[in-house]
Amino acid sequence: MDHVELLTIGRFARISGLSIHALRHYDDVGLLIPAAVDARSGYRRYRRDQVALARLIRSLRCTDLPIEDVRVVARDPSADAARNVLDAHRSRLERKRSRLGAQLGDVNHFIEKGIAMPTSETTCRPVQLKIAVDDVVSARTFYEQAFGLRYQVIRRTEEADYSDFAIGRAGDDSFFLLHLCEEGTEVDRPGQTTFGMLVDDLDAVHARAVAAGGTEVVAARSLEGMPRSSAVRDPSGNWVWLYQA
């Protein structure tokens, strides 16, 4: 190897764009091993043909790709394994962007609307209703079309996003979640459920619910001491009572 030019770690760092600290770390974890290490001084030296690998590692780490994934890509950037790693990392970054967007939205809301302090007299109140459904996609479509509810992400993690029908805004006294439970997805999945919704136009909402795939079980009626009401079953058999506001 006497005829091969070896670069000191300092010079290699300047050429590759990696810091000396990073080069030492990548040597320790076996990601970028020096061409030679002086047995007495411990000085590391690198070949010029290692610069391309070092720059690849720098580019990948600048995207926050974990070291073990960098190792897979650096081993063979054209392999299917490298593509799978990058696809998975892109999904993680997209979820991170989604979380940051939601956080920015919250901050903007606080700046524009202020931060409302809770005014409820008790800290204990219902905030979630779980209903069992046969198919989340069809159930989501029914509740969106029948009642105008908005299915939205209410929890974001690095691995996945979780959605519910959210009524009101998290932190507000009006906040409430309607959670759809498909079989096999929840440890506390309920049986068929009965619940009521207050609506501004009973006849219109009742008709819309039937048109969206619901089944009429109680036609609109007026009972003494009660608001005008009706009832439909959703496609999974849950009873939804409607009450005129």
Secondary structure, DSSP 8 states (H G I E B T S, - for coil): -TTS-EEEHHHHHHHH---HHHHHHHHHTTSS--SEE-TTT--EEEEGGGHHHHHHHHHHHTTT--HHHHHHHHH-TTSHHHHHHHHHHHHHHHHHHHHHHHHHHHHHHHHHH-------S-S----EEEEEES-HHHHHHHHHHHH---EEEEEE-SS-EEEEEEES-TTSTT-EEEEEEETTS-TT--SS-EEEEEES-HHHHHHHHHHTT-EEEEEEE--TTS--EEEEE-TTS-EEEEEE-
